[in-house]
Amino acid sequence: MTSDRTWLVSGPIAGTILRLDEPLSFWGGVDAAEGRIIDQAHPQYGTQFDGRVVVMPGTRGSSGTPGVLGETLRLGVGPSAIIVSTPDINLVAGSLTAAALYDTTCPVLLVGQSEFAALHDGDHIAISPETTTTKNQAL
């Protein structure tokens, strides 16, 4: 399968997928100290990032996303990587800011709709900018 990938923030992605059914607002929707979804209306309410690869369509709203994402990364409770199906400048800003200030890594990868649909909660994935190899995943 030909991949339609764009690295918004480059770096290796490896880990267990946490797939979110809907976009997430980090500002008011995530407890930055715990890395947990606190938006009671979100389908994955109560779920923690736990260093997982978060797969989601994108974010909702706020320019507060970079700060909240950065804080989860600083505290070590954020995602290990993020894969989205729509470009999101706020995720990129949060990841790059955390890298500059806290020496953390959180790659952000934009994928096409067919690849996005093939990413399932609980699957293990490994992707790097140099290769298209995935594990336990038919992409």
C-alpha positions in Angstrom: 0.0 0.0 0.0 1.3 3.4 -0.9 1.4 5.7 2.1 0.4 9.3 2.2 2.4 10.5 5.2 3.7 13.9 6.2 5.9 14.3 9.2 4.8 17.4 11.0 7.3 16.8 13.8 9.8 14.1 12.8 10.9 11.3 14.9 10.5 7.6 15.5 7.0 6.3 16.6 6.7 3.1 18.6 4.2 1.9 21.0 0.6 0.9 21.7 -2.1 2.9 19.9 -4.7 4.9 21.9 -7.3 5.7 19.2 -9.6 8.6 20.0 -13.0 8.4 18.4 -13.4 12.2 18.2 -11.1 15.3 18.1 -9.9 16.3 21.6 -9.7 19.8 23.1 -6.6 19.8 25.2 -7.6 23.1 26.9 -10.2 22.0 29.4 -10.3 18.5 28.0 -7.0 17.1 29.4 -5.7 17.1 32.9 -2.1 18.1 32.2 -0.8 16.8 35.6 -2.2 13.3 35.0 -2.2 13.1 31.2 -5.9 12.0 31.4 -8.9 13.0 29.3 -11.3 15.0 31.6 -13.8 16.2 29.0 -16.9 14.3 30.2 -18.5 14.5 26.7 -15.5 12.8 25.0 -16.0 9.1 24.2 -12.7 8.3 25.9 -13.3 10.3 29.0 -11.1 9.1 31.9 -8.5 7.5 29.5 -4.8 8.3 30.2 -2.2 8.8 27.6 0.4 6.6 29.5 3.1 7.2 26.8 0.9 5.7 24.1 0.7 6.7 20.4 -2.4 8.8 20.3 -4.3 8.5 17.0 -7.0 11.1 16.5 -8.7 13.1 13.8 -7.2 16.3 15.2 -8.0 18.7 18.0 -10.9 20.9 18.8 -10.4 24.6 19.2 -8.1 26.2 21.5 -4.8 27.7 21.1 -4.2 26.5 24.7 -3.4 23.1 23.2 0.4 23.7 22.9 0.7 24.6 26.6 -1.3 21.6 27.9 0.4 19.2 25.5 3.8 20.6 26.5 3.0 20.2 30.2 2.0 16.6 29.8 5.2 16.0 28.0 7.3 17.8 30.6 5.7 15.8 33.4 6.2 12.5 31.5 2.4 11.7 31.3 1.8 12.7 27.7 1.7 10.7 24.5 4.8 9.2 23.0 3.6 10.3 19.6 0.5 11.7 17.8 -1.0 10.6 14.5 -3.7 12.7 12.9 -5.7 12.7 9.8 -5.9 16.5 9.5 -3.0 18.9 10.0 -2.9 20.6 13.4 -0.6 23.6 14.1 -1.4 23.5 17.8 -0.1 19.9 18.2 3.1 20.9 16.2 3.6 24.0 18.4 3.2 22.0 21.6 5.5 19.2 20.5 8.3 21.6 19.2 8.0 23.8 22.3 8.3 20.8 24.7 11.3 19.6 22.7 13.1 23.0 22.9 12.3 23.6 26.6 12.2 20.2 28.1 14.3 18.0 25.7 11.3 15.7 25.1 10.2 14.0 21.9 6.7 13.7 20.6 6.6 13.1 16.9 3.5 14.2 15.0 2.5 12.4 11.9 -0.2 13.3 9.4 -1.6 10.3 7.5 -4.2 9.9 4.7 -7.7 8.6 5.4 -7.1 5.0 4.4 -4.1 4.6 6.6 -5.9 6.5 9.5 -8.8 4.0 9.2 -6.4 1.1 9.5 -5.0 2.2 12.9 -6.8 0.4 15.7 -6.8 0.9 19.5 -4.5 -1.4 21.3 -2.4 -2.3 18.2 1.4 -1.9 18.4 3.0 0.3 15.8 6.5 1.2 14.9 7.2 3.9 12.2 10.3 6.0 11.6 10.9 8.8 9.1 13.4 6.5 7.3 11.1 3.5 6.9 7.5 2.6 6.4 7.8 -0.6 8.5 4.9 -1.2 10.9 4.4 -4.1 13.4 1.2 -5.8 14.1 -0.4 -3.5 11.6 -1.5 -4.1 8.0 -0.8 -0.7 6.5 
